Amino acid sequence: MAKRAAEPKPATPQAEDRFIELMLVAADFVKNCGGLSEAKKALADAGQFIKQAGGVSNAEKALGVLESLKDKIGA
């Protein structure tokens, strides 16, 4: 009985689909960043920004303000 419990369960099709989707998104992100090391740096920078902003919501608000200012000053 204990041996059965220790055996890994096969992945569900839904979990496999989600994993494949995640890998495709990751590959696209790496491509857009220009390579794996650049993607890792961008992700670390984004994580630090989100942490300093106090969460994703605040980070999105800050980016929205910057976008608004950019439109107003024409930069």
All heavy atoms as a GROMACS GRO file, in nm:
protein
  544
    1MET      N    1   0.082  -0.118   0.000
    1MET     CA    2   0.000   0.000   0.000
    1MET      C    3   0.087   0.126   0.000
    1MET      O    4   0.063   0.216  -0.075
    1MET     CB    5  -0.092  -0.004   0.122
    1MET     CG    6  -0.190   0.110   0.126
    1MET     SD    7  -0.325   0.074   0.015
    1MET     CE    8  -0.433   0.205   0.056
    2ALA      N    9   0.187   0.130   0.084
    2ALA     CA   10   0.275   0.247   0.090
    2ALA      C   11   0.349   0.265  -0.041
    2ALA      O   12   0.376   0.377  -0.082
    2ALA     CB   13   0.373   0.232   0.204
    3LYS      N   14   0.382   0.155  -0.106
    3LYS     CA   15   0.452   0.164  -0.232
    3LYS      C   16   0.365   0.232  -0.338
    3LYS      O   17   0.411   0.312  -0.416
    3LYS     CB   18   0.495   0.024  -0.278
    3LYS     CG   19   0.587   0.026  -0.397
    3LYS     CD   20   0.637  -0.112  -0.429
    3LYS     CE   21   0.736  -0.107  -0.541
    3LYS     NZ   22   0.792  -0.235  -0.572
    4ARG      N   23   0.237   0.201  -0.338
    4ARG     CA   24   0.144   0.264  -0.433
    4ARG      C   25   0.136   0.414  -0.410
    4ARG      O   26   0.132   0.492  -0.503
    4ARG     CB   27   0.004   0.205  -0.419
    4ARG     CG   28  -0.018   0.084  -0.501
    4ARG     CD   29  -0.165   0.053  -0.501
    4ARG     NE   30  -0.185  -0.068  -0.576
    4ARG     CZ   31  -0.295  -0.136  -0.576
    4ARG    NH1   32  -0.397  -0.097  -0.501
    4ARG    NH2   33  -0.306  -0.244  -0.647
    5ALA      N   34   0.134   0.454  -0.287
    5ALA     CA   35   0.122   0.596  -0.256
    5ALA      C   36   0.247   0.673  -0.298
    5ALA      O   37   0.240   0.791  -0.331
    5ALA     CB   38   0.097   0.615  -0.107
    6ALA      N   39   0.361   0.607  -0.299
    6ALA     CA   40   0.487   0.673  -0.335
    6ALA      C   41   0.504   0.687  -0.486
    6ALA      O   42   0.585   0.767  -0.531
    6ALA     CB   43   0.603   0.596  -0.276
    7GLU      N   44   0.430   0.611  -0.564
    7GLU     CA   45   0.444   0.619  -0.710
    7GLU      C   46   0.388   0.752  -0.760
    7GLU      O   47   0.283   0.796  -0.716
    7GLU     CB   48   0.369   0.504  -0.777
    7GLU     CG   49   0.430   0.368  -0.750
    7GLU     CD   50   0.347   0.255  -0.808
    7GLU    OE1   51   0.253   0.283  -0.884
    7GLU    OE2   52   0.378   0.139  -0.776
    8PRO      N   53   0.460   0.816  -0.852
    8PRO     CA   54   0.410   0.942  -0.904
    8PRO      C   55   0.283   0.922  -0.986
    8PRO      O   56   0.269   0.822  -1.058
    8PRO     CB   57   0.523   0.995  -0.992
    8PRO     CG   58   0.606   0.876  -1.024
    8PRO     CD   59   0.586   0.778  -0.911
    9LYS      N   60   0.192   1.013  -0.973
    9LYS     CA   61   0.069   1.007  -1.049
    9LYS      C   62   0.096   1.060  -1.189
    9LYS      O   63   0.172   1.156  -1.206
    9LYS     CB   64  -0.040   1.092  -0.983
    9LYS     CG   65  -0.079   1.043  -0.846
    9LYS     CD   66  -0.185   1.132  -0.787
    9LYS     CE   67  -0.221   1.085  -0.647
    9LYS     NZ   68  -0.318   1.172  -0.583
   10PRO      N   69   0.034   1.000  -1.290
   10PRO     CA   70   0.054   1.051  -1.425
   10PRO      C   71  -0.009   1.190  -1.437
   10PRO      O   72  -0.110   1.220  -1.374
   10PRO     CB   73  -0.017   0.950  -1.514
   10PRO     CG   74  -0.108   0.875  -1.424
   10PRO     CD   75  -0.052   0.883  -1.287
   11ALA      N   76   0.055   1.275  -1.516
   11ALA     CA   77   0.003   1.411  -1.535
   11ALA      C   78  -0.129   1.406  -1.608
   11ALA      O   79  -0.148   1.327  -1.700
   11ALA     CB   80   0.103   1.494  -1.613
   12THR      N   81  -0.218   1.491  -1.567
   12THR     CA   82  -0.347   1.498  -1.635
   12THR      C   83  -0.328   1.574  -1.766
   12THR      O   84  -0.238   1.657  -1.777
   12THR     CB   85  -0.451   1.571  -1.548
   12THR    OG1   86  -0.408   1.705  -1.530
   12THR    CG2   87  -0.469   1.503  -1.413
   13PRO      N   88  -0.414   1.547  -1.862
   13PRO     CA   89  -0.402   1.622  -1.988
   13PRO      C   90  -0.410   1.773  -1.967
   13PRO      O   91  -0.340   1.849  -2.032
   13PRO     CB   92  -0.521   1.572  -2.070
   13PRO     CG   93  -0.549   1.436  -2.016
   13PRO     CD   94  -0.515   1.444  -1.869
   14GLN      N   95  -0.492   1.817  -1.873
   14GLN     CA   96  -0.504   1.959  -1.845
   14GLN      C   97  -0.371   2.015  -1.793
   14GLN      O   98  -0.329   2.123  -1.833
   14GLN     CB   99  -0.616   1.984  -1.745
   14GLN     CG  100  -0.646   2.130  -1.722
   14GLN     CD  101  -0.761   2.149  -1.625
   14GLN    OE1  102  -0.791   2.062  -1.546
   14GLN    NE2  103  -0.823   2.264  -1.632
   15ALA      N  104  -0.304   1.942  -1.705
   15ALA     CA  105  -0.176   1.986  -1.651
   15ALA      C  106  -0.070   1.988  -1.761
   15ALA      O  107   0.013   2.080  -1.767
   15ALA     CB  108  -0.131   1.895  -1.537
   16GLU      N  109  -0.072   1.890  -1.849
   16GLU     CA  110   0.022   1.887  -1.960
   16GLU      C  111  -0.001   2.004  -2.054
   16GLU      O  112   0.095   2.068  -2.098
   16GLU     CB  113   0.009   1.755  -2.037
   16GLU     CG  114   0.060   1.635  -1.962
   16GLU     CD  115   0.035   1.504  -2.035
   16GLU    OE1  116  -0.022   1.506  -2.145
   16GLU    OE2  117   0.074   1.400  -1.980
   17ASP      N  118  -0.126   2.036  -2.083
   17ASP     CA  119  -0.158   2.149  -2.169
   17ASP      C  120  -0.110   2.280  -2.106
   17ASP      O  121  -0.056   2.366  -2.174
   17ASP     CB  122  -0.308   2.158  -2.195
   17ASP     CG  123  -0.360   2.046  -2.284
   17ASP    OD1  124  -0.277   1.977  -2.349
   17ASP    OD2  125  -0.483   2.028  -2.289
   18ARG      N  126  -0.129   2.293  -1.977
   18ARG     CA  127  -0.086   2.414  -1.906
   18ARG      C  128   0.066   2.426  -1.910
   18ARG      O  129   0.120   2.536  -1.929
   18ARG     CB  130  -0.136   2.408  -1.760
   18ARG     CG  131  -0.096   2.525  -1.678
   18ARG     CD  132  -0.165   2.655  -1.722
   18ARG     NE  133  -0.112   2.766  -1.646
   18ARG     CZ  134  -0.055   2.873  -1.700
   18ARG    NH1  135  -0.050   2.888  -1.828
   18ARG    NH2  136  -0.007   2.968  -1.625
   19PHE      N  137   0.136   2.315  -1.893
   19PHE     CA  138   0.282   2.316  -1.898
   19PHE      C  139   0.331   2.357  -2.037
   19PHE      O  140   0.421   2.440  -2.050
   19PHE     CB  141   0.339   2.179  -1.860
   19PHE     CG  142   0.488   2.173  -1.868
   19PHE    CD1  143   0.567   2.231  -1.769
   19PHE    CD2  144   0.550   2.110  -1.974
   19PHE    CE1  145   0.705   2.227  -1.778
   19PHE    CE2  146   0.689   2.105  -1.983
   19PHE     CZ  147   0.766   2.163  -1.885
   20ILE      N  148   0.270   2.301  -2.140
   20ILE     CA  149   0.308   2.334  -2.277
   20ILE      C  150   0.284   2.483  -2.304
   20ILE      O  151   0.368   2.552  -2.362
   20ILE     CB  152   0.232   2.246  -2.378
   20ILE    CG1  153   0.284   2.102  -2.367
   20ILE    CG2  154   0.249   2.298  -2.521
   20ILE    CD1  155   0.199   2.000  -2.441
   21GLU      N  156   0.169   2.532  -2.259
   21GLU     CA  157   0.137   2.674  -2.275
   21GLU      C  158   0.241   2.761  -2.204
   21GLU      O  159   0.288   2.861  -2.260
   21GLU     CB  160  -0.002   2.702  -2.219
   21GLU     CG  161  -0.046   2.846  -2.233
   21GLU     CD  162  -0.184   2.870  -2.173
   21GLU    OE1  163  -0.268   2.778  -2.173
   21GLU    OE2  164  -0.205   2.982  -2.124
   22LEU      N  165   0.278   2.723  -2.084
   22LEU     CA  166   0.379   2.796  -2.008
   22LEU      C  167   0.513   2.797  -2.081
   22LEU      O  168   0.580   2.901  -2.089
   22LEU     CB  169   0.394   2.736  -1.868
   22LEU     CG  170   0.500   2.799  -1.779
   22LEU    CD1  171   0.470   2.946  -1.753
   22LEU    CD2  172   0.511   2.722  -1.649
   23MET      N  173   0.554   2.684  -2.136
   23MET     CA  174   0.681   2.676  -2.208
   23MET      C  175   0.679   2.763  -2.334
   23MET      O  176   0.780   2.827  -2.368
   23MET     CB  177   0.714   2.531  -2.244
   23MET     CG  178   0.748   2.444  -2.123
   23MET     SD  179   0.893   2.501  -2.032
   23MET     CE  180   0.820   2.592  -1.898
   24LEU      N  181   0.566   2.769  -2.402
   24LEU     CA  182   0.555   2.854  -2.521
   24LEU      C  183   0.564   3.002  -2.484
   24LEU      O  184   0.630   3.079  -2.553
   24LEU     CB  185   0.425   2.824  -2.596
   24LEU     CG  186   0.417   2.688  -2.663
   24LEU    CD1  187   0.277   2.663  -2.719
   24LEU    CD2  188   0.521   2.676  -2.774
   25VAL      N  189   0.500   3.039  -2.375
   25VAL     CA  190   0.507   3.177  -2.328
   25VAL      C  191   0.650   3.210  -2.287
   25VAL      O  192   0.703   3.318  -2.320
   25VAL     CB  193   0.408   3.201  -2.212
   25VAL    CG1  194   0.433   3.335  -2.145
   25VAL    CG2  195   0.265   3.192  -2.261
   26ALA      N  196   0.715   3.119  -2.217
   26ALA     CA  197   0.854   3.140  -2.174
   26ALA      C  198   0.946   3.154  -2.295
   26ALA      O  199   1.032   3.243  -2.297
   26ALA     CB  200   0.900   3.024  -2.085
   27ALA      N  201   0.928   3.070  -2.396
   27ALA     CA  202   1.011   3.077  -2.516
   27ALA      C  203   0.991   3.210  -2.588
   27ALA      O  204   1.088   3.272  -2.635
   27ALA     CB  205   0.979   2.960  -2.609
   28ASP      N  206   0.868   3.257  -2.594
   28ASP     CA  207   0.839   3.385  -2.657
   28ASP      C  208   0.903   3.499  -2.580
   28ASP      O  209   0.960   3.592  -2.637
   28ASP     CB  210   0.687   3.404  -2.668
   28ASP     CG  211   0.649   3.520  -2.758
   28ASP    OD1  212   0.710   3.534  -2.865
   28ASP    OD2  213   0.557   3.596  -2.719
   29PHE      N  214   0.897   3.492  -2.447
   29PHE     CA  215   0.958   3.594  -2.361
   29PHE      C  216   1.109   3.599  -2.383
   29PHE      O  217   1.167   3.707  -2.399
   29PHE     CB  218   0.925   3.565  -2.214
   29PHE     CG  219   0.983   3.663  -2.117
   29PHE    CD1  220   0.935   3.793  -2.109
   29PHE    CD2  221   1.085   3.626  -2.031
   29PHE    CE1  222   0.989   3.884  -2.020
   29PHE    CE2  223   1.138   3.716  -1.941
   29PHE     CZ  224   1.090   3.845  -1.936
   30VAL      N  225   1.173   3.484  -2.386
   30VAL     CA  226   1.318   3.476  -2.409
   30VAL      C  227   1.352   3.535  -2.545
   30VAL      O  228   1.447   3.613  -2.558
   30VAL     CB  229   1.368   3.331  -2.395
   30VAL    CG1  230   1.511   3.318  -2.444
   30VAL    CG2  231   1.357   3.285  -2.250
   31LYS      N  232   1.274   3.501  -2.646
   31LYS     CA  233   1.298   3.553  -2.781
   31LYS      C  234   1.284   3.705  -2.784
   31LYS      O  235   1.369   3.774  -2.841
   31LYS     CB  236   1.199   3.489  -2.878
   31LYS     CG  237   1.216   3.534  -3.021
   31LYS     CD  238   1.114   3.469  -3.112
   31LYS     CE  239   1.124   3.524  -3.252
   31LYS     NZ  240   1.017   3.472  -3.338
   32ASN      N  241   1.180   3.758  -2.721
   32ASN     CA  242   1.158   3.902  -2.720
   32ASN      C  243   1.265   3.977  -2.642
   32ASN      O  244   1.293   4.094  -2.673
   32ASN     CB  245   1.020   3.936  -2.662
   32ASN     CG  246   0.908   3.899  -2.755
   32ASN    OD1  247   0.925   3.892  -2.876
   32ASN    ND2  248   0.791   3.873  -2.700
   33CYS      N  249   1.324   3.912  -2.543
   33CYS     CA  250   1.430   3.974  -2.464
   33CYS      C  251   1.566   3.968  -2.532
   33CYS      O  252   1.659   4.037  -2.492
   33CYS     CB  253   1.439   3.909  -2.326
   33CYS     SG  254   1.300   3.952  -2.218
   34GLY      N  255   1.579   3.882  -2.630
   34GLY     CA  256   1.706   3.870  -2.701
   34GLY      C  257   1.795   3.758  -2.653
   34GLY      O  258   1.911   3.750  -2.692
   35GLY      N  259   1.746   3.673  -2.568
   35GLY     CA  260   1.823   3.560  -2.521
   35GLY      C  261   1.787   3.523  -2.377
   35GLY      O  262   1.717   3.598  -2.308
   36LEU      N  263   1.836   3.409  -2.334
   36LEU     CA  264   1.802   3.357  -2.202
   36LEU      C  265   1.859   3.443  -2.090
   36LEU      O  266   1.789   3.475  -1.994
   36LEU     CB  267   1.850   3.212  -2.188
   36LEU     CG  268   1.808   3.139  -2.062
   36LEU    CD1  269   1.656   3.138  -2.047
   36LEU    CD2  270   1.860   2.996  -2.064
   37SER      N  271   1.984   3.485  -2.100
   37SER     CA  272   2.042   3.566  -1.992
   37SER      C  273   1.973   3.701  -1.982
   37SER      O  274   1.949   3.751  -1.872
   37SER     CB  275   2.193   3.582  -2.010
   37SER     OG  276   2.222   3.651  -2.129
   38GLU      N  277   1.937   3.759  -2.097
   38GLU     CA  278   1.865   3.886  -2.096
   38GLU      C  279   1.725   3.870  -2.036
   38GLU      O  280   1.677   3.957  -1.962
   38GLU     CB  281   1.853   3.943  -2.239
   38GLU     CG  282   1.985   3.985  -2.301
   38GLU     CD  283   2.060   3.872  -2.371
   38GLU    OE1  284   2.016   3.756  -2.363
   38GLU    OE2  285   2.162   3.901  -2.434
   39ALA      N  286   1.661   3.757  -2.064
   39ALA     CA  287   1.528   3.729  -2.009
   39ALA      C  288   1.536   3.712  -1.857
   39ALA      O  289   1.449   3.762  -1.785
   39ALA     CB  290   1.468   3.604  -2.074
   40LYS      N  291   1.639   3.645  -1.810
   40LYS     CA  292   1.655   3.627  -1.665
   40LYS      C  293   1.675   3.763  -1.597
   40LYS      O  294   1.618   3.789  -1.491
   40LYS     CB  295   1.774   3.536  -1.635
   40LYS     CG  296   1.748   3.391  -1.664
   40LYS     CD  297   1.871   3.307  -1.631
   40LYS     CE  298   1.847   3.160  -1.652
   40LYS     NZ  299   1.965   3.081  -1.616
   41LYS      N  300   1.754   3.851  -1.659
   41LYS     CA  301   1.777   3.984  -1.602
   41LYS      C  302   1.648   4.064  -1.603
   41LYS      O  303   1.614   4.130  -1.504
   41LYS     CB  304   1.886   4.058  -1.678
   41LYS     CG  305   1.903   4.201  -1.628
   41LYS     CD  306   2.038   4.256  -1.649
   41LYS     CE  307   2.059   4.397  -1.602
   41LYS     NZ  308   1.974   4.455  -1.506
   42ALA      N  309   1.575   4.060  -1.714
   42ALA     CA  310   1.449   4.134  -1.723
   42ALA      C  311   1.350   4.086  -1.618
   42ALA      O  312   1.281   4.166  -1.554
   42ALA     CB  313   1.390   4.120  -1.863
   43LEU      N  314   1.345   3.956  -1.597
   43LEU     CA  315   1.255   3.899  -1.498
   43LEU      C  316   1.295   3.940  -1.357
   43LEU      O  317   1.212   3.978  -1.275
   43LEU     CB  318   1.252   3.747  -1.511
   43LEU     CG  319   1.145   3.674  -1.433
   43LEU    CD1  320   1.006   3.722  -1.473
   43LEU    CD2  321   1.157   3.524  -1.458
   44ALA      N  322   1.424   3.938  -1.330
   44ALA     CA  323   1.473   3.980  -1.198
   44ALA      C  324   1.444   4.128  -1.175
   44ALA      O  325   1.400   4.168  -1.066
   44ALA     CB  326   1.623   3.953  -1.186
   45ASP      N  327   1.466   4.210  -1.278
   45ASP     CA  328   1.438   4.353  -1.266
   45ASP      C  329   1.289   4.378  -1.243
   45ASP      O  330   1.251   4.460  -1.160
   45ASP     CB  331   1.482   4.428  -1.392
   45ASP     CG  332   1.634   4.435  -1.408
   45ASP    OD1  333   1.706   4.404  -1.310
   45ASP    OD2  334   1.679   4.471  -1.518
   46ALA      N  335   1.205   4.307  -1.316
   46ALA     CA  336   1.061   4.321  -1.299
   46ALA      C  337   1.018   4.277  -1.159
   46ALA      O  338   0.936   4.343  -1.094
   46ALA     CB  339   0.986   4.240  -1.404
   47GLY      N  340   1.075   4.169  -1.111
   47GLY     CA  341   1.043   4.122  -0.976
   47GLY      C  342   1.083   4.224  -0.871
   47GLY      O  343   1.007   4.248  -0.776
   48GLN      N  344   1.198   4.285  -0.887
   48GLN     CA  345   1.245   4.386  -0.793
   48GLN      C  346   1.153   4.508  -0.798
   48GLN      O  347   1.117   4.565  -0.694
   48GLN     CB  348   1.388   4.426  -0.824
   48GLN     CG  349   1.447   4.523  -0.725
   48GLN     CD  350   1.593   4.554  -0.755
   48GLN    OE1  351   1.648   4.514  -0.857
   48GLN    NE2  352   1.657   4.628  -0.667
   49PHE      N  353   1.114   4.550  -0.918
   49PHE     CA  354   1.023   4.664  -0.934
   49PHE      C  355   0.889   4.636  -0.867
   49PHE      O  356   0.836   4.720  -0.793
   49PHE     CB  357   1.004   4.693  -1.084
   49PHE     CG  358   0.893   4.789  -1.114
   49PHE    CD1  359   0.889   4.915  -1.057
   49PHE    CD2  360   0.793   4.754  -1.203
   49PHE    CE1  361   0.788   5.005  -1.087
   49PHE    CE2  362   0.691   4.842  -1.232
   49PHE     CZ  363   0.688   4.968  -1.174
   50ILE      N  364   0.834   4.518  -0.889
   50ILE     CA  365   0.706   4.482  -0.828
   50ILE      C  366   0.717   4.480  -0.676
   50ILE      O  367   0.630   4.530  -0.605
   50ILE     CB  368   0.657   4.347  -0.883
   50ILE    CG1  369   0.616   4.363  -1.030
   50ILE    CG2  370   0.541   4.292  -0.801
   50ILE    CD1  371   0.592   4.233  -1.104
   51LYS      N  372   0.826   4.426  -0.626
   51LYS     CA  373   0.847   4.421  -0.481
   51LYS      C  374   0.856   4.562  -0.423
   51LYS      O  375   0.793   4.592  -0.322
   51LYS     CB  376   0.973   4.341  -0.449
   51LYS     CG  377   0.999   4.324  -0.301
   51LYS     CD  378   1.123   4.239  -0.277
   51LYS     CE  379   1.149   4.225  -0.127
   51LYS     NZ  380   1.270   4.147  -0.102
   52GLN      N  381   0.934   4.648  -0.487
   52GLN     CA  382   0.950   4.785  -0.437
   52GLN      C  383   0.821   4.865  -0.449
   52GLN      O  384   0.795   4.954  -0.368
   52GLN     CB  385   1.063   4.856  -0.512
   52GLN     CG  386   1.200   4.802  -0.474
   52GLN     CD  387   1.312   4.869  -0.551
   52GLN    OE1  388   1.290   4.937  -0.650
   52GLN    NE2  389   1.435   4.846  -0.506
   53ALA      N  390   0.739   4.834  -0.550
   53ALA     CA  391   0.612   4.904  -0.569
   53ALA      C  392   0.507   4.858  -0.468
   53ALA      O  393   0.407   4.924  -0.449
   53ALA     CB  394   0.561   4.882  -0.711
   54GLY      N  395   0.530   4.744  -0.407
   54GLY     CA  396   0.435   4.692  -0.310
   54GLY      C  397   0.331   4.601  -0.371
   54GLY      O  398   0.224   4.583  -0.314
   55GLY      N  399   0.360   4.547  -0.488
   55GLY     CA  400   0.268   4.453  -0.550
   55GLY      C  401   0.245   4.486  -0.697
   55GLY      O  402   0.280   4.594  -0.745
   56VAL      N  403   0.184   4.391  -0.765
   56VAL     CA  404   0.160   4.403  -0.909
   56VAL      C  405   0.066   4.521  -0.938
   56VAL      O  406   0.089   4.599  -1.031
   56VAL     CB  407   0.102   4.272  -0.966
   56VAL    CG1  408   0.057   4.289  -1.110
   56VAL    CG2  409   0.204   4.160  -0.956
   57SER      N  410  -0.037   4.536  -0.858
   57SER     CA  411  -0.134   4.643  -0.881
   57SER      C  412  -0.068   4.781  -0.876
   57SER      O  413  -0.090   4.864  -0.965
   57SER     CB  414  -0.246   4.635  -0.777
   57SER     OG  415  -0.339   4.738  -0.796
   58ASN      N  416   0.014   4.804  -0.776
   58ASN     CA  417   0.085   4.932  -0.764
   58ASN      C  418   0.185   4.952  -0.878
   58ASN      O  419   0.202   5.063  -0.928
   58ASN     CB  420   0.156   4.944  -0.630
   58ASN     CG  421   0.060   4.962  -0.516
   58ASN    OD1  422  -0.055   4.999  -0.534
   58ASN    ND2  423   0.108   4.934  -0.395
   59ALA      N  424   0.251   4.845  -0.919
   59ALA     CA  425   0.346   4.853  -1.030
   59ALA      C  426   0.274   4.890  -1.159
   59ALA      O  427   0.322   4.974  -1.236
   59ALA     CB  428   0.422   4.722  -1.045
   60GLU      N  429   0.157   4.830  -1.180
   60GLU     CA  430   0.078   4.863  -1.299
   60GLU      C  431   0.034   5.008  -1.296
   60GLU      O  432   0.035   5.077  -1.398
   60GLU     CB  433  -0.042   4.770  -1.310
   60GLU     CG  434  -0.005   4.629  -1.350
   60GLU     CD  435  -0.123   4.533  -1.350
   60GLU    OE1  436  -0.226   4.562  -1.284
   60GLU    OE2  437  -0.112   4.430  -1.418
   61LYS      N  438  -0.006   5.057  -1.179
   61LYS     CA  439  -0.047   5.197  -1.166
   61LYS      C  440   0.070   5.289  -1.199
   61LYS      O  441   0.054   5.390  -1.269
   61LYS     CB  442  -0.097   5.225  -1.024
   61LYS     CG  443  -0.233   5.165  -0.996
   61LYS     CD  444  -0.272   5.190  -0.851
   61LYS     CE  445  -0.398   5.112  -0.814
   61LYS     NZ  446  -0.430   5.123  -0.671
   62ALA      N  447   0.189   5.258  -1.148
   62ALA     CA  448   0.306   5.340  -1.174
   62ALA      C  449   0.338   5.344  -1.323
   62ALA      O  450   0.369   5.450  -1.379
   62ALA     CB  451   0.427   5.287  -1.095
   63LEU      N  452   0.328   5.231  -1.389
   63LEU     CA  453   0.353   5.228  -1.533
   63LEU      C  454   0.248   5.307  -1.609
   63LEU      O  455   0.277   5.374  -1.709
   63LEU     CB  456   0.358   5.083  -1.584
   63LEU     CG  457   0.479   5.002  -1.536
   63LEU    CD1  458   0.469   4.859  -1.587
   63LEU    CD2  459   0.609   5.065  -1.580
   64GLY      N  460   0.124   5.302  -1.560
   64GLY     CA  461   0.017   5.380  -1.621
   64GLY      C  462   0.044   5.530  -1.611
   64GLY      O  463   0.021   5.606  -1.706
   65VAL      N  464   0.093   5.573  -1.495
   65VAL     CA  465   0.127   5.715  -1.476
   65VAL      C  466   0.240   5.753  -1.572
   65VAL      O  467   0.234   5.859  -1.636
   65VAL     CB  468   0.166   5.743  -1.330
   65VAL    CG1  469   0.225   5.883  -1.315
   65VAL    CG2  470   0.044   5.726  -1.239
   66LEU      N  471   0.342   5.670  -1.581
   66LEU     CA  472   0.452   5.700  -1.673
   66LEU      C  473   0.404   5.708  -1.817
   66LEU      O  474   0.446   5.796  -1.893
   66LEU     CB  475   0.562   5.593  -1.661
   66LEU     CG  476   0.650   5.600  -1.538
   66LEU    CD1  477   0.748   5.483  -1.537
   66LEU    CD2  478   0.724   5.732  -1.532
   67GLU      N  479   0.315   5.618  -1.855
   67GLU     CA  480   0.261   5.619  -1.990
   67GLU      C  481   0.183   5.748  -2.016
   67GLU      O  482   0.196   5.808  -2.121
   67GLU     CB  483   0.173   5.497  -2.011
   67GLU     CG  484   0.123   5.481  -2.154
   67GLU     CD  485   0.046   5.353  -2.173
   67GLU    OE1  486  -0.024   5.308  -2.078
   67GLU    OE2  487   0.054   5.297  -2.284
   68SER      N  488   0.105   5.788  -1.918
   68SER     CA  489   0.028   5.912  -1.930
   68SER      C  490   0.121   6.034  -1.944
   68SER      O  491   0.097   6.121  -2.027
   68SER     CB  492  -0.061   5.929  -1.806
   68SER     OG  493  -0.129   6.051  -1.810
   69LEU      N  494   0.226   6.036  -1.863
   69LEU     CA  495   0.322   6.146  -1.872
   69LEU      C  496   0.393   6.147  -2.007
   69LEU      O  497   0.417   6.254  -2.064
   69LEU     CB  498   0.424   6.136  -1.758
   69LEU     CG  499   0.371   6.164  -1.618
   69LEU    CD1  500   0.478   6.133  -1.514
   69LEU    CD2  501   0.321   6.306  -1.605
   70LYS      N  502   0.425   6.030  -2.056
   70LYS     CA  503   0.493   6.018  -2.185
   70LYS      C  504   0.406   6.078  -2.294
   70LYS      O  505   0.453   6.154  -2.380
   70LYS     CB  506   0.524   5.872  -2.216
   70LYS     CG  507   0.596   5.850  -2.349
   70LYS     CD  508   0.610   5.704  -2.380
   70LYS     CE  509   0.530   5.681  -2.505
   70LYS     NZ  510   0.517   5.548  -2.550
   71ASP      N  511   0.277   6.047  -2.291
   71ASP     CA  512   0.185   6.100  -2.391
   71ASP      C  513   0.174   6.252  -2.380
   71ASP      O  514   0.161   6.322  -2.481
   71ASP     CB  515   0.048   6.036  -2.376
   71ASP     CG  516   0.048   5.888  -2.412
   71ASP    OD1  517   0.142   5.843  -2.480
   71ASP    OD2  518  -0.046   5.817  -2.370
   72LYS      N  519   0.177   6.305  -2.257
   72LYS     CA  520   0.162   6.449  -2.235
   72LYS      C  521   0.285   6.528  -2.277
   72LYS      O  522   0.274   6.640  -2.325
   72LYS     CB  523   0.129   6.477  -2.089
   72LYS     CG  524  -0.011   6.435  -2.052
   72LYS     CD  525  -0.043   6.463  -1.907
   72LYS     CE  526  -0.184   6.414  -1.878
   72LYS     NZ  527  -0.218   6.428  -1.736
   73ILE      N  528   0.404   6.471  -2.256
   73ILE     CA  529   0.526   6.545  -2.290
   73ILE      C  530   0.580   6.506  -2.426
   73ILE      O  531   0.675   6.566  -2.475
   73ILE     CB  532   0.635   6.528  -2.181
   73ILE    CG1  533   0.678   6.383  -2.169
   73ILE    CG2  534   0.589   6.584  -2.049
   73ILE    CD1  535   0.796   6.361  -2.076
   74GLY      N  536   0.520   6.405  -2.488
   74GLY     CA  537   0.560   6.364  -2.621
   74GLY      C  538   0.693   6.294  -2.630
   74GLY      O  539   0.760   6.299  -2.731
   75ALA      N  540   0.734   6.229  -2.525
   75ALA     CA  541   0.863   6.158  -2.525
   75ALA      C  542   0.850   6.021  -2.584
   75ALA      O  543   0.749   5.960  -2.589
   75ALA     CB  544   0.916   6.148  -2.383
   0.00000   0.00000   0.00000
